[in-house]
Amino acid sequence: MAIVVDTSIIIAVILNESSKPQLIQHTSNAELIAPASLHWEIGNALSAMIKRKRLTLTEAHLALREYQKIALRFYDVALDSTMDVVAQYALYAYDAYFITCARLQSAPLLTLDHKLQTAAQAAGVTIIEVGS
């Protein structure tokens, strides 16, 4: 089974957050897919954590090494389709890329972002629920 994973999922796993075991369980034996933008969003998230002093440069490099170990298949997502999602659900493009990718691949979305979950469900995308 293919699952679209978003930035929140990858960050939680590579930074060993408390949800990591449950996320690993949800993704075991699944093909993980994401829009090509994920790569840059990981960099942006880590840079924001460094800037806010929540992460050291050494910790960021360790997280990037963990990120590189994750088998992901990336897809280019058409900007025109993304803009349709942006307009319809009042999202930023970086969230709309995941919805568009899930729609194009007919795959469920795994995210920890509640706003993205709500928009994805409204867009007809199946959400994989992660308990608290």
The 8 nearest C-alpha neighbors of each residue, nearest first, counted from 0:
[[1, 29, 30, 2, 28, 106, 31, 26],
 [0, 2, 30, 29, 31, 106, 32, 3],
 [3, 1, 31, 107, 106, 32, 108, 30],
 [4, 2, 108, 32, 33, 31, 101, 109],
 [5, 3, 109, 33, 108, 2, 8, 32],
 [4, 6, 7, 8, 110, 97, 3, 109],
 [5, 7, 9, 8, 10, 37, 41, 40],
 [8, 6, 10, 5, 9, 111, 11, 110],
 [9, 7, 11, 6, 10, 5, 110, 4],
 [8, 10, 12, 6, 11, 7, 13, 5],
 [9, 11, 7, 13, 12, 8, 14, 6],
 [12, 10, 16, 8, 14, 9, 13, 15],
 [13, 11, 19, 15, 9, 10, 14, 8],
 [12, 14, 62, 10, 15, 65, 11, 66],
 [13, 15, 11, 12, 16, 10, 62, 9],
 [16, 14, 12, 13, 19, 11, 17, 18],
 [15, 17, 11, 18, 19, 14, 12, 13],
 [16, 18, 19, 15, 20, 11, 21, 12],
 [17, 19, 16, 21, 20, 22, 11, 12],
 [18, 20, 12, 22, 21, 17, 16, 15],
 [21, 19, 23, 22, 18, 24, 17, 12],
 [20, 22, 24, 23, 19, 18, 25, 129],
 [23, 21, 19, 25, 24, 20, 18, 26],
 [22, 24, 20, 26, 21, 25, 27, 19],
 [23, 25, 21, 22, 27, 26, 20, 19],
 [26, 24, 22, 23, 27, 21, 127, 29],
 [25, 27, 23, 29, 24, 22, 28, 31],
 [28, 26, 24, 29, 25, 23, 30, 22],
 [27, 29, 26, 30, 0, 25, 24, 1],
 [30, 28, 0, 26, 27, 1, 31, 2],
 [29, 31, 1, 0, 2, 32, 28, 71],
 [32, 30, 71, 2, 1, 3, 29, 72],
 [31, 33, 72, 3, 71, 73, 2, 4],
 [34, 32, 73, 3, 4, 74, 35, 72],
 [33, 35, 74, 36, 73, 75, 37, 100],
 [34, 36, 73, 74, 37, 75, 33, 38],
 [35, 37, 34, 38, 39, 40, 93, 96],
 [38, 36, 40, 35, 39, 34, 41, 6],
 [37, 39, 41, 36, 40, 35, 42, 34],
 [40, 38, 42, 41, 37, 36, 43, 35],
 [39, 41, 43, 37, 42, 38, 44, 36],
 [42, 40, 44, 39, 43, 38, 37, 45],
 [43, 41, 39, 45, 40, 44, 46, 38],
 [42, 44, 40, 46, 41, 45, 47, 39],
 [45, 43, 41, 47, 46, 42, 40, 48],
 [44, 46, 48, 42, 47, 43, 41, 49],
 [45, 47, 49, 43, 48, 44, 42, 50],
 [48, 46, 50, 44, 45, 49, 43, 51],
 [49, 47, 53, 45, 51, 54, 46, 50],
 [48, 50, 54, 52, 46, 47, 51, 55],
 [49, 51, 47, 48, 52, 46, 53, 54],
 [52, 50, 48, 49, 53, 47, 54, 46],
 [53, 51, 49, 54, 50, 48, 55, 47],
 [54, 52, 48, 51, 49, 55, 50, 47],
 [55, 53, 49, 48, 52, 58, 59, 56],
 [56, 54, 58, 57, 49, 59, 52, 53],
 [55, 57, 59, 58, 60, 54, 49, 61],
 [56, 58, 60, 55, 59, 61, 54, 62],
 [59, 57, 61, 55, 60, 56, 54, 62],
 [60, 58, 56, 62, 61, 57, 63, 55],
 [59, 61, 63, 57, 62, 58, 56, 64],
 [62, 60, 58, 64, 59, 63, 57, 65],
 [63, 61, 59, 65, 13, 64, 60, 58],
 [64, 62, 66, 60, 65, 61, 59, 67],
 [63, 65, 61, 67, 62, 66, 60, 68],
 [66, 64, 62, 68, 63, 67, 13, 61],
 [67, 65, 63, 68, 64, 69, 13, 62],
 [66, 68, 64, 65, 69, 63, 70, 62],
 [67, 69, 65, 66, 70, 64, 63, 71],
 [70, 68, 66, 67, 71, 65, 31, 9],
 [71, 69, 68, 31, 72, 67, 30, 32],
 [72, 70, 31, 32, 69, 73, 33, 30],
 [73, 71, 32, 31, 33, 74, 70, 30],
 [72, 74, 35, 33, 34, 32, 71, 75],
 [75, 73, 34, 35, 76, 33, 72, 100],
 [74, 76, 35, 34, 77, 73, 36, 100],
 [75, 77, 74, 34, 100, 78, 96, 99],
 [78, 76, 80, 79, 81, 75, 99, 96],
 [77, 79, 81, 80, 82, 76, 96, 83],
 [78, 80, 82, 81, 77, 83, 76, 84],
 [81, 79, 83, 78, 82, 77, 84, 99],
 [80, 82, 78, 84, 79, 83, 95, 96],
 [81, 83, 85, 79, 84, 80, 78, 86],
 [82, 84, 80, 86, 81, 85, 87, 79],
 [85, 83, 87, 81, 82, 86, 95, 88],
 [86, 84, 90, 82, 89, 83, 88, 87],
 [87, 85, 83, 89, 84, 88, 82, 90],
 [86, 88, 84, 85, 89, 83, 90, 82],
 [87, 89, 90, 85, 86, 84, 118, 122],
 [90, 88, 85, 86, 87, 91, 84, 118],
 [91, 89, 85, 88, 95, 92, 94, 86],
 [90, 92, 93, 94, 85, 95, 89, 96],
 [91, 93, 95, 94, 96, 85, 90, 81],
 [92, 94, 96, 91, 95, 97, 36, 40],
 [95, 93, 92, 96, 97, 91, 90, 115],
 [94, 96, 92, 98, 97, 93, 81, 84],
 [97, 95, 99, 94, 93, 98, 81, 100],
 [98, 96, 100, 95, 99, 94, 101, 34],
 [99, 97, 95, 101, 100, 96, 119, 102],
 [98, 100, 96, 102, 97, 101, 95, 81],
 [99, 101, 97, 103, 98, 102, 34, 96],
 [102, 100, 106, 98, 104, 99, 103, 105],
 [101, 103, 105, 99, 100, 104, 98, 124],
 [104, 102, 100, 101, 105, 99, 106, 76],
 [103, 105, 106, 101, 102, 100, 1, 3],
 [106, 104, 102, 103, 101, 107, 124, 100],
 [105, 107, 101, 104, 2, 1, 3, 108],
 [106, 108, 125, 2, 126, 3, 101, 124],
 [109, 107, 3, 126, 2, 4, 127, 125],
 [108, 110, 4, 127, 3, 126, 5, 107],
 [111, 109, 112, 5, 8, 7, 108, 4],
 [110, 112, 7, 113, 8, 109, 129, 116],
 [113, 111, 115, 110, 114, 116, 7, 5],
 [112, 114, 116, 115, 111, 117, 110, 118],
 [115, 113, 117, 116, 112, 118, 119, 90],
 [114, 116, 118, 112, 113, 117, 119, 94],
 [117, 115, 113, 119, 114, 118, 120, 112],
 [116, 118, 114, 120, 115, 119, 113, 121],
 [119, 117, 121, 115, 120, 116, 88, 122],
 [118, 120, 122, 116, 124, 121, 117, 98],
 [119, 121, 123, 124, 117, 122, 118, 116],
 [120, 122, 118, 119, 123, 117, 124, 88],
 [123, 121, 119, 120, 124, 118, 98, 84],
 [122, 124, 120, 121, 119, 125, 102, 118],
 [125, 123, 120, 119, 122, 107, 126, 102],
 [126, 124, 107, 108, 120, 123, 127, 106],
 [127, 125, 108, 107, 128, 109, 124, 116],
 [126, 128, 109, 108, 107, 129, 125, 110],
 [127, 129, 126, 130, 109, 110, 111, 108],
 [128, 130, 127, 131, 111, 21, 22, 109],
 [131, 129, 128, 21, 18, 111, 127, 22],
 [130, 129, 18, 21, 128, 17, 111, 22]]
